């Protein structure tokens, strides 16, 4: 197996995301988790940029062991000295120097002749090597650089002692096949390329960062620079979790591996998201909430029969909870019955027909039916009370005095009866109208309404305690419409009273 090293730049490049600033304590917390993840290198920051960043890099260098600790520097002596100072306590440290290589950046940013730029690169690497044995050099914007000059720069810095040469697709410009060819061409053109590790750093401006990174690996790159959750400047960087899992899943074909502990991926992702205040998009590969969720009936049936039907890796492999069957209107009977069994309900075929019909009715109103919804459906189904009366429809209006008027249509199994009444509120008015139809006058002793689930589409659970003569009955119902739930709860109490006291 070919070993691919993982260089994590979450603490440097990902922290450049607007609003994602980390303090030194938070940086240290993430660095410790990255060490548990077993990445090969942690780019801890850019020490010259601020005293806070210098402190954060120094603390990580002092307290985090395992990975190589890296600090970024421009091709300037003061930057390199600041990086070296911050890295001083580290057992394993690397100074990472970057310098523009493309014509557009040389002409507009550096405003120097190429010969002078080349000398800047050589001088910077020489100075860094006088302090540290491990020095990385990045010719910034390499994918838009003139190829001959790029190769000349790479050869010169390796000759000066660079141990790692990183080829950045700084603006996410390259197509995967182009980037793969660039790496292959560098390997065949630069005579001393085997004296340094060849690395890549891809940005995601066209959504191709993971693809271009994999193309580079397949053409000879042995280190990849990436970030947790794909965070980073502009559209972000190649996502660490995507690259690592792609190499894991396609290992038989690629014959490549990393040293990353996949079981720490989900935990690392959540920590970075929390501390940086940047939510993970639900459909994000590997770590998104929907990465192992299935809502289609066909997919759910396939997963229940054999997870290999629709999962190419196990959620537990990356430290995520087990796959989730999302119950929606598209879910099939198999998925619903399976979840009910997981919740501890044993349902006969006849009961299940009723339960499934109630499930579909609710699923048409909600985007997702959760466990609390299912508990409510099962409570109704298992009450085993014959519904003498059932609500067909209702309407709430207000008269000219502002008093609520409820009109209900109630079926007694043979005929639908309509009645109207006013009351202190819409629910009271509906109850009085129902009393006219059922001829069973009840006195409400207690009434509770709560949301069983969260969000604007939450299911309301209505519970009503009603006294019919000497009999006190509890009625309960659930619905996304809280007025409907309240009315159904009262009718449930009426039907239960009839069953106990005809």
C-alpha positions as CSV (number, residue, x, y, z in Angstrom):
1,X,0.0,0.0,0.0
2,X,1.2,3.5,-0.9
3,X,1.1,5.8,2.1
4,X,-0.6,9.2,1.6
5,X,0.2,11.8,4.3
6,X,-2.6,14.1,5.5
7,X,-1.6,17.7,6.1
8,X,-4.5,19.4,7.9
9,X,-4.7,23.2,7.5
10,X,-8.0,23.7,9.3
11,X,-6.3,25.9,11.9
12,X,-4.8,28.1,9.2
13,X,-6.7,28.1,6.0
14,X,-10.1,27.2,7.4
15,X,-9.8,29.9,10.0
16,X,-9.7,32.5,7.1
17,X,-13.4,31.9,6.7
18,X,-15.2,35.2,7.6
19,X,-16.6,34.9,11.2
20,X,-14.7,31.8,12.0
21,X,-12.0,33.3,14.2
22,X,-10.7,31.0,16.9
23,X,-8.9,32.0,20.1
24,X,-5.8,30.2,21.2
25,X,-7.7,27.9,23.6
26,X,-10.1,26.8,20.8
27,X,-7.2,26.3,18.4
28,X,-5.5,24.1,21.0
29,X,-8.7,22.1,21.5
30,X,-9.0,21.4,17.8
31,X,-5.3,20.6,17.5
32,X,-5.6,17.9,20.2
33,X,-8.5,16.4,18.4
34,X,-6.6,16.4,15.1
35,X,-3.8,14.5,16.9
36,X,-6.4,11.9,18.1
37,X,-7.5,11.8,14.4
38,X,-3.9,10.9,13.6
39,X,-3.3,13.4,10.8
40,X,0.4,13.6,9.8
41,X,0.8,17.4,10.0
42,X,-1.2,20.2,11.6
43,X,-0.7,23.7,10.1
44,X,-1.3,25.6,13.3
45,X,-1.3,29.1,12.0
46,X,0.5,32.1,10.5
47,X,2.6,33.5,13.4
48,X,3.6,36.8,11.8
49,X,0.0,37.7,11.2
50,X,-0.8,38.5,14.9
51,X,0.4,38.1,18.5
52,X,-2.6,35.8,19.1
53,X,-1.8,33.5,16.2
54,X,1.9,33.4,17.4
55,X,0.7,32.4,20.8
56,X,-1.7,29.8,19.5
57,X,1.0,28.1,17.3
58,X,3.5,28.2,20.3
59,X,0.9,26.5,22.6
60,X,0.1,23.8,20.1
61,X,3.8,23.3,19.5
62,X,4.3,23.0,23.3
63,X,1.3,20.7,24.1
64,X,0.4,18.6,21.1
65,X,2.5,15.6,20.2
66,X,2.3,13.1,17.4
67,X,1.7,15.1,14.2
68,X,4.3,17.5,12.7
69,X,3.4,21.1,13.7
70,X,3.6,23.5,10.8
71,X,3.7,27.3,10.7
72,X,3.1,29.4,7.6
73,X,5.5,32.2,6.4
74,X,5.9,34.4,3.4
75,X,9.2,34.3,1.7
76,X,10.5,37.0,4.1
77,X,13.1,36.6,6.8
78,X,10.9,38.2,9.5
79,X,8.1,35.8,8.7
80,X,10.4,32.8,8.8
81,X,11.9,33.9,12.1
82,X,8.4,34.4,13.6
83,X,7.4,30.9,12.5
84,X,10.6,29.4,13.9
85,X,10.1,31.2,17.2
86,X,6.5,29.9,17.6
87,X,7.5,26.4,16.6
88,X,10.5,26.3,18.9
89,X,8.9,24.0,21.6
90,X,7.8,21.4,19.1
91,X,9.4,18.0,18.9
92,X,8.5,17.8,15.2
93,X,8.1,21.1,13.3
94,X,8.0,22.4,9.8
95,X,8.3,25.9,8.4
96,X,6.0,26.3,5.4
97,X,7.0,29.1,3.0
98,X,4.8,30.4,0.1
99,X,5.5,32.7,-2.8
100,X,3.6,33.6,-5.9
101,X,4.5,31.7,-9.0
102,X,1.9,32.7,-11.6
103,X,2.5,35.6,-14.1
104,X,-0.6,37.4,-12.9
105,X,0.4,37.4,-9.3
106,X,4.1,38.1,-10.0
107,X,3.1,41.1,-12.1
108,X,0.3,42.5,-9.9
109,X,1.4,41.4,-6.3
110,X,5.1,41.1,-6.3
111,X,5.9,43.5,-9.2
112,X,9.4,42.0,-9.6
113,X,11.2,40.2,-12.5
114,X,11.0,36.4,-12.4
115,X,14.7,36.1,-11.7
116,X,14.3,38.1,-8.5
117,X,11.2,36.1,-7.5
118,X,13.2,32.9,-8.0
119,X,16.0,34.3,-5.8
120,X,13.5,35.2,-3.1
121,X,12.4,31.6,-3.0
122,X,15.9,30.2,-2.8
123,X,16.9,32.7,-0.1
124,X,13.8,32.0,2.0
125,X,14.3,28.2,1.9
126,X,18.0,28.6,2.7
127,X,17.2,30.7,5.7
128,X,14.5,28.4,6.9
129,X,16.8,25.4,6.5
130,X,19.4,27.1,8.7
131,X,16.8,26.9,11.5
132,X,14.8,23.8,10.9
133,X,15.5,20.6,9.0
134,X,11.9,20.2,7.7
135,X,10.9,23.0,5.3
136,X,8.0,23.1,2.9
137,X,7.7,25.4,-0.1
138,X,4.5,26.3,-2.0
139,X,4.7,28.2,-5.4
140,X,1.3,30.0,-5.0
141,X,-1.2,29.8,-7.9
142,X,0.9,27.0,-9.5
143,X,-2.0,25.9,-11.7
144,X,-1.9,29.2,-13.5
145,X,1.9,29.5,-13.6
146,X,4.1,29.2,-16.7
147,X,5.1,25.6,-16.6
148,X,8.8,26.1,-17.3
149,X,9.2,28.7,-14.6
150,X,7.2,26.6,-12.1
151,X,9.6,23.6,-12.7
152,X,12.6,25.9,-12.4
153,X,11.3,27.2,-9.0
154,X,10.5,23.7,-7.7
155,X,14.0,22.4,-8.8
156,X,15.7,25.4,-7.1
157,X,14.0,25.1,-3.7
158,X,14.6,21.4,-3.6
159,X,18.3,22.0,-4.4
160,X,18.3,24.5,-1.5
161,X,16.9,21.9,0.9
162,X,13.1,22.0,0.8
163,X,11.9,18.7,2.1
164,X,8.3,19.1,0.8
165,X,7.2,20.9,-2.3
166,X,3.5,21.7,-2.4
167,X,1.6,22.5,-5.6
168,X,-1.4,24.6,-4.9
169,X,-4.4,25.1,-7.0
170,X,-4.8,28.4,-5.1
171,X,-8.0,29.6,-6.9
172,X,-9.6,26.3,-7.7
173,X,-9.0,26.8,-11.4
174,X,-7.8,23.3,-12.5
175,X,-9.9,20.5,-13.9
176,X,-9.0,17.1,-12.4
177,X,-7.4,15.8,-15.6
178,X,-5.4,19.0,-16.0
179,X,-4.1,18.9,-12.4
180,X,-3.3,15.2,-12.6
181,X,-1.3,15.8,-15.7
182,X,0.5,18.8,-14.1
183,X,1.7,16.6,-11.2
184,X,2.8,13.9,-13.6
185,X,4.6,16.4,-15.8
186,X,6.4,17.9,-12.8
187,X,7.6,14.5,-11.7
188,X,9.0,13.7,-15.1
189,X,10.5,17.2,-15.7
190,X,12.1,18.3,-12.4
191,X,15.3,16.2,-12.2
192,X,15.6,16.3,-8.4
193,X,11.9,15.8,-7.6
194,X,12.5,12.5,-5.8
195,X,14.5,14.3,-3.1
196,X,11.3,16.0,-1.7
197,X,7.8,14.9,-0.9
198,X,5.3,16.1,-3.5
199,X,2.2,17.7,-2.0
200,X,-1.0,19.3,-3.3
201,X,-3.4,21.9,-1.9
202,X,-6.6,22.3,-3.8
203,X,-9.3,25.0,-3.4
204,X,-13.0,24.4,-4.2
205,X,-14.0,27.4,-6.3
206,X,-15.5,25.1,-9.0
207,X,-16.5,22.4,-6.6
208,X,-13.7,20.1,-7.8
209,X,-11.2,20.2,-4.9
210,X,-11.6,16.6,-3.8
211,X,-11.6,15.4,-7.5
212,X,-8.4,17.4,-8.3
213,X,-6.7,16.2,-5.1
214,X,-7.5,12.5,-6.0
215,X,-6.3,13.1,-9.5
216,X,-3.0,14.4,-8.1
217,X,-2.6,11.4,-5.8
218,X,-3.1,9.0,-8.7
219,X,-0.3,10.8,-10.5
220,X,2.3,10.7,-7.8
221,X,1.5,13.2,-5.0
222,X,2.1,11.7,-1.6
223,X,0.8,14.5,0.7
224,X,-2.5,16.2,0.5
225,X,-3.4,19.5,2.2
226,X,-7.0,19.6,3.3
227,X,-9.4,20.9,6.0
228,X,-12.1,19.4,8.2
229,X,-15.6,19.9,6.6
230,X,-13.9,21.4,3.5
231,X,-13.7,24.9,5.2
232,X,-11.4,27.5,3.9
233,X,-10.9,30.7,1.9
234,X,-13.8,31.5,-0.4
235,X,-15.5,28.2,-1.4
236,X,-13.1,26.3,0.8
237,X,-10.5,23.5,0.5
238,X,-10.5,19.9,-0.3
239,X,-12.4,18.2,2.5
240,X,-10.2,15.9,4.7
241,X,-13.0,13.5,5.4
242,X,-13.8,13.1,1.7
243,X,-10.3,12.3,0.6
244,X,-9.6,10.0,3.5
245,X,-12.8,8.0,3.0
246,X,-12.4,7.9,-0.8
247,X,-9.0,6.3,-0.3
248,X,-10.5,3.9,2.3
249,X,-13.5,2.8,0.3
250,X,-11.6,2.5,-3.0
251,X,-8.5,1.0,-1.4
252,X,-8.6,-2.2,-3.4
253,X,-8.4,-0.2,-6.6
254,X,-6.1,2.7,-5.6
255,X,-3.8,0.6,-3.4
256,X,-3.3,3.6,-1.1
257,X,-3.9,4.3,2.6
258,X,-3.6,7.0,5.2
259,X,-2.8,6.9,8.9
260,X,-6.1,8.6,9.9
261,X,-8.3,7.0,12.5
262,X,-11.6,7.1,10.6
263,X,-13.6,6.6,13.8
264,X,-12.6,10.1,14.9
265,X,-13.9,11.8,11.8
266,X,-17.5,12.6,13.0
267,X,-16.3,13.9,16.4
268,X,-13.7,16.1,14.7
269,X,-16.2,17.5,12.3
270,X,-18.7,18.4,15.0
271,X,-16.0,20.0,17.1
272,X,-14.8,22.2,14.3
273,X,-18.3,23.1,13.3
274,X,-19.2,24.1,16.9
275,X,-16.1,26.1,17.7
276,X,-16.1,27.9,14.3
277,X,-19.9,28.5,14.4
278,X,-20.3,27.2,10.9
279,X,-23.1,24.6,10.5
280,X,-22.5,21.5,8.3
281,X,-24.8,21.4,5.3
282,X,-27.1,18.4,5.7
283,X,-26.1,16.8,2.4
284,X,-22.3,17.2,3.1
285,X,-20.5,14.0,2.1
286,X,-19.4,11.7,5.1
287,X,-20.3,14.1,7.9
288,X,-23.6,15.7,6.9
289,X,-26.8,14.9,8.8
290,X,-28.2,13.1,5.7
291,X,-25.0,11.3,4.7
292,X,-26.4,8.0,6.1
293,X,-30.1,8.9,6.1
294,X,-32.6,7.2,3.8
295,X,-36.1,8.4,3.0
296,X,-37.1,6.7,-0.2
297,X,-39.2,3.5,0.3
298,X,-37.0,1.6,-2.2
299,X,-33.8,2.7,-0.5
300,X,-35.2,1.9,3.0
301,X,-36.3,-1.6,1.9
302,X,-32.9,-2.2,0.4
303,X,-31.1,-1.0,3.5
304,X,-33.2,-3.3,5.8
305,X,-32.5,-6.3,3.6
306,X,-28.7,-5.6,3.2
307,X,-27.1,-2.2,3.9
308,X,-24.7,-2.8,1.1
309,X,-27.5,-2.1,-1.3
310,X,-27.3,1.7,-0.7
311,X,-24.3,2.3,1.6
312,X,-20.7,2.1,0.4
313,X,-19.3,2.5,3.9
314,X,-20.7,2.0,7.4
315,X,-21.6,5.1,9.4
316,X,-19.9,3.6,12.5
317,X,-16.6,3.5,10.5
318,X,-16.4,7.3,10.7
319,X,-17.8,7.5,14.2
320,X,-21.3,8.5,13.1
321,X,-24.4,7.0,14.6
322,X,-26.1,4.2,12.7
323,X,-27.9,4.9,9.5
324,X,-31.2,6.6,9.9
325,X,-34.4,5.7,8.1
326,X,-36.2,9.0,7.6
327,X,-40.0,8.3,7.6
328,X,-41.7,10.5,5.0
329,X,-44.7,10.1,2.7
330,X,-42.3,8.2,0.4
331,X,-41.5,5.6,3.0
332,X,-42.8,2.1,2.5
333,X,-44.6,-0.3,4.9
334,X,-41.4,-2.2,5.5
335,X,-39.6,0.8,7.0
336,X,-42.5,1.9,9.1
337,X,-43.0,-1.6,10.6
338,X,-39.3,-1.9,11.2
339,X,-39.2,1.4,13.2
340,X,-42.3,0.4,15.2
341,X,-40.6,-2.8,16.2
342,X,-37.5,-0.9,17.2
343,X,-39.7,1.3,19.4
344,X,-41.1,-1.9,21.0
345,X,-44.6,-2.0,19.4
346,X,-46.0,-5.3,18.2
347,X,-48.7,-4.6,15.7
348,X,-51.1,-7.1,14.1
349,X,-51.7,-6.9,10.4
350,X,-55.2,-5.4,10.9
351,X,-53.8,-2.8,13.3
352,X,-50.9,-2.0,11.0
353,X,-53.3,-1.2,8.2
354,X,-54.9,1.5,10.3
355,X,-51.6,2.7,11.6
356,X,-50.1,3.0,8.1
357,X,-53.1,5.0,7.0
358,X,-52.7,7.4,9.9
359,X,-49.0,7.6,9.2
360,X,-49.5,8.5,5.5
361,X,-52.1,11.1,6.6
362,X,-49.6,12.7,8.9
363,X,-46.7,12.3,6.5
364,X,-48.6,14.3,3.9
365,X,-48.7,17.2,6.4
366,X,-45.2,17.0,7.7
367,X,-41.9,16.7,5.9
368,X,-40.7,14.0,8.3
369,X,-42.5,11.8,10.8
370,X,-40.4,11.2,13.9
371,X,-40.5,8.9,16.9
372,X,-42.8,11.2,18.9
373,X,-45.2,11.2,16.1
374,X,-45.2,7.4,16.0
375,X,-45.8,7.2,19.7
376,X,-48.9,9.4,19.2
377,X,-50.2,7.3,16.4
378,X,-49.7,4.1,18.4
379,X,-51.4,5.5,21.4
380,X,-54.4,6.2,19.3
381,X,-54.3,2.9,17.6
382,X,-53.9,0.8,20.7
383,X,-56.7,2.5,22.7
384,X,-58.9,-0.1,21.1
385,X,-62.0,2.0,21.3
386,X,-64.7,1.7,18.7
387,X,-65.2,5.2,17.2
388,X,-69.0,5.7,17.5
389,X,-68.5,9.3,16.4
390,X,-65.9,10.7,14.0
391,X,-65.2,14.2,12.9
392,X,-65.7,14.8,9.2
393,X,-65.0,18.5,9.1
394,X,-65.1,21.7,11.1
395,X,-65.0,25.4,10.6
396,X,-64.3,28.2,13.0
397,X,-65.7,31.7,12.3
398,X,-66.3,34.8,14.3
399,X,-69.6,36.7,14.5
400,X,-70.0,40.5,14.4
401,X,-69.4,40.7,18.1
402,X,-66.1,38.8,17.8
403,X,-67.4,35.6,19.4
404,X,-66.1,32.3,17.9
405,X,-68.6,30.2,16.1
406,X,-67.7,26.5,15.5
407,X,-69.5,24.4,13.0
408,X,-68.8,20.6,13.1
409,X,-69.8,17.7,10.9
410,X,-69.8,14.5,12.8
411,X,-70.6,11.0,11.5
412,X,-72.2,8.4,13.7
413,X,-71.4,5.5,11.4
414,X,-74.5,6.0,9.3
415,X,-75.3,9.6,9.0
416,X,-73.3,12.9,9.1
417,X,-74.8,15.5,11.4
418,X,-73.9,19.2,11.4
419,X,-74.2,21.5,14.3
420,X,-72.9,25.0,15.3
421,X,-72.3,26.7,18.6
422,X,-70.6,29.7,20.1
423,X,-68.2,29.5,23.1
424,X,-65.6,31.2,25.1
425,X,-63.0,30.2,22.5
426,X,-62.9,28.2,19.3
427,X,-62.2,24.9,21.2
428,X,-65.0,25.5,23.7
429,X,-67.4,26.4,20.8
430,X,-66.5,23.1,19.0
431,X,-67.0,21.1,22.1
432,X,-70.5,22.6,22.6
433,X,-71.4,21.9,19.0
434,X,-70.2,18.3,19.4
435,X,-72.4,17.9,22.5
436,X,-75.4,18.9,20.4
437,X,-74.7,16.0,18.0
438,X,-73.7,13.3,20.4
439,X,-76.3,14.1,23.0
440,X,-73.6,13.4,25.6
441,X,-73.0,16.6,27.5
442,X,-69.5,16.6,29.0
443,X,-67.8,18.9,31.4
444,X,-64.2,19.6,30.8
445,X,-62.1,19.3,34.0
446,X,-58.7,19.7,32.5
447,X,-57.1,20.4,29.1
448,X,-53.5,20.3,28.0
449,X,-51.9,21.1,24.7
450,X,-48.2,20.5,23.9
451,X,-45.9,20.2,21.0
452,X,-44.8,16.7,20.6
453,X,-42.1,17.7,18.1
454,X,-40.2,20.9,17.2
455,X,-40.5,23.4,14.4
456,X,-43.3,25.2,12.7
457,X,-44.8,21.9,11.6
458,X,-44.8,20.4,15.1
459,X,-47.4,17.9,16.0
460,X,-49.7,19.1,18.7
461,X,-50.9,16.6,21.3
462,X,-54.2,17.5,23.0
463,X,-55.2,15.8,26.2
464,X,-58.6,16.5,27.7
465,X,-60.2,15.2,31.0
466,X,-64.0,15.2,30.6
467,X,-66.7,14.3,33.1
468,X,-69.8,12.5,31.8
469,X,-72.2,12.1,34.7
470,X,-70.2,10.2,37.3
471,X,-67.6,9.0,34.8
472,X,-64.3,10.8,34.2
473,X,-62.7,10.1,30.9
474,X,-59.3,11.0,29.4
475,X,-59.2,11.7,25.7
476,X,-56.1,12.2,23.6
477,X,-55.3,13.1,20.0
478,X,-52.5,14.4,17.8
479,X,-52.5,16.6,14.8
480,X,-50.4,19.3,13.2
481,X,-53.6,21.4,13.5
482,X,-54.0,22.1,17.2
483,X,-57.7,22.9,16.8
484,X,-58.3,19.6,15.1
485,X,-56.2,17.8,17.7
486,X,-58.3,19.4,20.5
487,X,-61.6,18.4,18.8
488,X,-60.4,14.8,18.1
489,X,-59.3,14.5,21.7
490,X,-62.8,15.5,22.9
491,X,-64.5,13.0,20.5
492,X,-62.0,10.3,21.7
493,X,-63.3,11.0,25.3
494,X,-66.9,10.8,24.0
495,X,-66.3,7.5,22.3
496,X,-64.5,6.0,25.4
497,X,-67.4,7.1,27.6
498,X,-69.9,5.3,25.3
499,X,-67.7,2.2,25.3
500,X,-67.7,2.2,29.2
501,X,-71.3,3.5,29.7
502,X,-73.5,3.2,26.7
